[in-house]
Amino acid sequence: MIEPVHHDLFTRRALGAYTQSCGAHANALLAMSGADTDTMGRHYVVLRDGSIDICAVYRVRNDGRLKRLKRWPAEVG
């Protein structure tokens, strides 16, 4: 289930990191949505564009920092 981006702290932080790393424009990010996922005891943030395409996946580390994943578990995507 996808929640609106502005509702969750980790999702907002992931969106900010994605913006900085990709140089995405604010207008392009309005169509994005994020969702928190808990898989096998690990917490992930999945950023999607307006459709079902995954733009980025971040894992929330134990200390609260985000790590962008190049590959993610099948359960997440």
Residue pairs with C-beta under 8 A, 6 or more apart in sequence:
1 35
2 33
2 34
2 35
2 48
3 11
3 33
3 34
3 35
3 36
4 33
5 11
5 12
5 15
5 29
5 32
5 33
5 34
6 12
8 34
8 36
8 45
10 36
10 43
10 45
10 58
10 60
10 66
11 34
11 35
11 36
11 45
11 47
13 66
14 34
14 45
14 47
14 56
14 58
14 66
15 29
15 32
15 34
15 47
17 58
17 66
17 68
18 24
18 47
18 55
18 56
18 68
19 26
19 29
21 68
31 49
31 50
32 47
32 48
32 49
32 50
32 55
33 47
33 48
33 50
34 45
34 46
34 47
34 48
35 45
35 46
35 48
36 43
36 44
36 45
37 43
37 44
37 45
37 46
37 75
37 76
38 44
39 73
39 75
39 76
40 73
40 75
42 59
42 60
43 59
43 60
44 57
44 58
44 59
44 60
44 69
44 72
44 76
45 57
45 58
45 60
45 66
46 54
46 56
46 57
46 76
46 77
47 54
47 55
47 56
47 57
47 58
48 54
48 55
49 55
54 77
56 68
57 68
57 69
57 72
57 76
57 77
58 66
58 67
58 68
58 69
59 66
59 67
59 69
59 72
60 66
61 67
